Amino acid sequence: MKRFFKRTFTSGLLIGGAVAVAVAAAAITYERYDTKTLKRTLRRDAVHCGVSTGLPGFSAQDEKGNWSGFDVDFCRAIAAAIFNDPKKVKFVPLDAKERFIELSKRKIDVLARNSSWTMSRETEYYLHFAGVSYYDGQGFMTPRARNRTSALELDGSKVCVQSGTTTELNLADYFRANNMKFEAAIFPALEPMLKAYESGRCDVLTADVSQLYALRLKIGKAAEHDILPDVISKEPLSPVVRQKDDDWHLLVKWTLFAMINAEELGIDSKNIDAAMKSKKPEVMRFVGTEGDYGEWLGLSKDWAARIIRHVGNYGEVYERNVGTNSPLGIPRGLNQIWSAGGILYAPPIR
């Protein structure tokens, strides 16, 4: 899997109508790290993917132990690209405190667990975030009976918050910046935090907005709780891999980009077979009938087509798991592709 890239530069000089070509043959060698994650994944015949311990719409198990969700589908997309089989994934549930540590210890190959991309996380844990899969932000949920319509009306509230997250720091910053007082009730995991909120031990629950939609589903009388319109932070959620693992980083990153590009190109799980016969250059590069882009990832030429056939494009994954027709009912918003009014954007395959 270790590869070297060479490029030769040629310069031309025009002299009195005649061309004298001076060839500067500079062989520049580029090396990227390979810590054999893909080889290890192939040997064990499965991708080990870290997910949340249970968050509806993103990663959750049913009573039979079957996993589903937005993050789960991303893990399956990686398996589809490698094995042509989305079922070759072992899901490893991790809480907020252990997720980055377990990735560093190689217990998992990739973390797909509603994790915000920050500078300190990359530098402290020696990790790389592989691209924004979901643009989120922190918000607040409160009982409708409290009659609050804005986060600026939460002065004096007792707020449930999970420890070991960016949420805890953002909460303190927001109340201090707005000269408001609050009491934090800090919990190590989602379940005890939600139970405390349900029982009335807290006036407010704060988390990423997508997480609030998911947690509200778990409450007995969900309609009696409002998610306030205020978004107080940037929370770009991203899959995570280890540093100095360049080949694997590229594979994970371009799996995400393939799903986004497919939606932009109008390629989905229903028309992928027709796309394989397309003569449009950008579609041919995507499905692998032109170029060798998959081979440079250590995969087959049809790696991207495998993802779409088995899992779907970004829009399909979003809508069935968290979109307006799902139980969560979250509008696309910023997570719409750029050509449709959002900010979701992926580099081209070319």
C-alpha positions, 0 to 999 in steps of 0.5 A: 500500500505504500506508494511513491509519486514522481512528476517530471517538469519540462520547460520550453524557451522561444528563441528567434522563432525557433524553440529550444527545449530545456528539459529539467527532469526533476524526479520529486518523490512523495511518500505517504504513511501506511500503517496497514489499516486497510490490510488489517481490515482485509485480513479480518474481513470487516471494518471495525467502526466506533459508534455511539452507545445509542442515538436514534437516527444516527446509531442505534440497535433494535431489539434484535441487535441490528444497527441503523442510522446515519453514522451506521450507514457511513460505516457500511459505505466504507465496507461496501467500497472495500468488500462490495458488502455493506454487512462486513462491519463490526459496530463498537459502541463507545461513550464520549470519554472513551471514543478518541482513546479507543481509536488511538489504541486501534480498537476501531479503524474509524470513529463515526460517532457524532464527534465535532471537529476541533483543533485540540482533538486533532492535536491532543489525540493525534487524529485526523477528521476526514471531512464534515459529514453533518453541519450541526450546532449546539442548542437547547430543549426545554419543557413547553410548559416553561413557555420559553421561546429563546435561549436568552430567556434561560437566565437562572436555569438548571441545565443538564449537560454531558461531560467530556464534550464541547457542549460543556464548554460552549454552555459556560461561554454562552451564559457568561457572554450574555451575562446570565446565570445557570447551574450545570448538572453534569452527567457522564453519559446520555441516558442518565442525563436524559432521565434527569431532564425527564424527571424534572431535575433540570429545566433545560437540556443542552446538546447538538441540535441533531442530538436534541431531535434524537433524544426528544424521541426517547421522551414519553411525551415528546410533543411537550418539549420544545427545541429552541431556535437558537444555535450557539456554536459550530459543531462540524461532525466528522468521521475520525481516523488516526494520524500517520495513516494516510492511505486509510485516511484517504479511503475514509475521506473519499468514501464521504466525498463519493456519497456527496458527489453522487447526489450532486451528479444525480446518481442514486441507488435506483439509477446506479446501473444506468449510470454505469453505462453513461458517457458523461465524463464526470459520471464515467470517472465516478463509476470507474469506467474511465480512469483508475481512481479507485486503484489509487485508494487500493480499491477496485475501479467501481469502488464509488459505484459499490457505495451507492448501489449498497448504501445510497448517496448522501441525500438518500442516507440523510432522508431515511435516517434523520430527514423530514420523512423520518421520525426525527424530521430534521430539515436539510438546512446547511446539510443540503448540497451547495447547488441546492442552497446548502453548504455541503460540498465535496472535491471532484473525482478527477 
